[in-house]
Structure formats: structure tokens, C-alpha cells
Amino acid sequence: MKLQPCLTEYAAVGSKGRGRRDSPTAGCRLRERKSQFVQIFRTTPPRTVCPNFYVLSHANGCRFKPRCTYCYLMSSFWYLREDQAFTNVGKIVREIRRWMNKHDLESYVLNTGNLSDSLTFEDVRPLMGRLVELFRHAEGRPHTLLLVTKGGRDHCRFFMKTKPCANVVISFSVNAPAAAYKMERGAAVVSDRLAAARELKKHGWRVRMRLDPMIWGYDYTGVIGSIRRLAPERVTMGTLRAEPGLLKMDAGGIFKELERPDVPKGLARYSVEKRLALYRPVAEALRQVCPVALCEEEAPMWDALGLDKEARLCNCNV
């Protein structure tokens, strides 16, 4: 495997200045949502070892531009001309309160980052601060608000100035800096994401990390070391994959090395050998630091790495 250099910083091409717009709402439609905000998401394909969780559909799309080369939202929202943020916040809060008052839920995680980066709509439709205060009332119960982001310190300013909430988790998605420079150009640079994670953890917030999607041909040594020093409460790793709709899209050729699925609606993936080669250094480096889990992988892969597939201590679980 020919490795790309593990570059530690791309200061000249950070998140500031990328995807600049003439106005804060450019490329984003603000509207009310008529359908339900809180819905159960059941993992597909069914053979993957992943927990079910609830999704908060507060927005459609992601305002990091250009969009990540491999982004699954390209196929999920192929019909949208612009990103959408839903403005009927009162209805969002009422639905969450009803959800928080239930004690027989299939899952107690409310994921705000499944249909969008959790923080990229805050400048045009502030919401997460209100939700954090709402979840303070759930302290002592399992109901958990999960934020997932490729943002950096600038996107996390609110949390730096706010008392941490035990029922809120902030999860940062990171990659090898060279891979992020090429394929995640609209997002904050990796060093900025890691700095935000360090500052939030120091401030007392619950911080998780996603090393996902790992891409064949890049050196992950440096970012693995950074995650080890951070010692988050858990780490979830995944490799590049694509469902059938995404596989058909032009993604700069990065999907060409993926093996096609053997079942309908399955995921195209790297070979088992390549995935293990990417995963093993992470599992070995972090095994004694924090729980390590896999994203959208089947049981044999968990077993091969010696990971606890029954506990499912991955990003989207309590």
C-alpha cells in the first residue's frame, strides 16, 4: 500500500474561507416541516452490528461546501436543490419532550447528525443550545442527545461557554489530514476538529470520536496518536463504503476499489484484508485507552479484531 504523507496541518486552507457565501442563508432554504421530527432509525443492512437509534430531522443536507467527496447525503437528498433547515422549533421541542417522557423506548439516543452535520445550521437557525438546556432536565435518565460534526473550534463556541450537560455527547468525525484535505475540503481541518475536541473535553463535555471513513492509501498514524492522547469516552471506526445509490455517483473515482455487495441494498466495501489492515492499528493503539467499535460492519469483522460486538459501544449507542 502506497501511503500519502501524514500532513499535520493545512493552515492555509482551513474551514474559514472555504465555501464562502454572500449571505448567511445563501444555498439554504428556511422552512417549516410538516412531518414528524423524531423517528426511529433501524440499521440497514440488517446483518450489520449497529444499534438502532432515534433521529432528529432538524435539517436536510450539510452546509459544509464543497461537500465531502464520499458524502452519503448526495444520494439521500439527490432531489434537493439546496439545503434545508426547519424553523418550527417549538414543534421540535414538543416532540422531544414527549420522547423524553417515555421510558420504554427502543433506544435512548437522539441523533442530530444523521441527516446533516449537527452544527452547520446554527448560524441561520440556532437550535442546539436550546436542546442542551432541554436535556438538562433528563439528567439521571438515559435519554441522550448526540451531536455529530466535522466542525472545529469556531463551530463549538457555544459549548466552550456553557456548563456541560451529562446527557449530551459531542462526537467529532476525523480523518487522516491528507485524506481530509483532498476529500473533506468544506469541513474544518482535522487539527481544528481535534483542538475543539480537546477543549470541550477539558471543559467537561462528553466527547466521542469517529475515525470514519478510513480510506485506503492514506497514513493514519498521526491522527491515531492524536486520538490516543485525547482519550475520548469511545471511538468508532469505519472504512469507505457506499450504498447502491451513492455508488452510481461520480465521487472522483474513490469508489472504484470497493467490492460490490453480494446482497440487494448491501454496501460496497474494501476487501476484508484491506479493512483489517486499516482497522488493526487503531484497535491496537486504543484498546487500553477507551472502548473501540466499528460502524456498519458485520459480526465476523468485530470478531477478527477482538471487539465486543454484544456491547455495541459505538457512536450511536448510549
Buried (B, 14 or more C-beta within 10 A) or exposed (E): EEEBEBBEEBEEEBBEEBBEEEEEBEBBBBEEBEEEBBEEBEBEBEBBBBBBBBBBBBBBBBBBBEBBBBBBBBBBBEEEEEBBBBBEBEBBBEBBEEBBEEEEBEBBBBBBBBBBBBBBBBEBBEBBEEBBEBBEEBEEEEBBBBBBBBBBBEBBEEBEEBEBBBBBBBBBBBBBBBBBBBBBBBBBBBBBBBBBBBBBBEBEBBBBBBBBBBBBBBBBEBBBEBBBEBEBBBBBBBBBBBBBEBBEBEBEEBBEBBEEBEEEEBBBBBEEEBBBBBBEEBBEBBEEBBBBBBBBBBEEBBEBBEBEBEEBBBBBBB
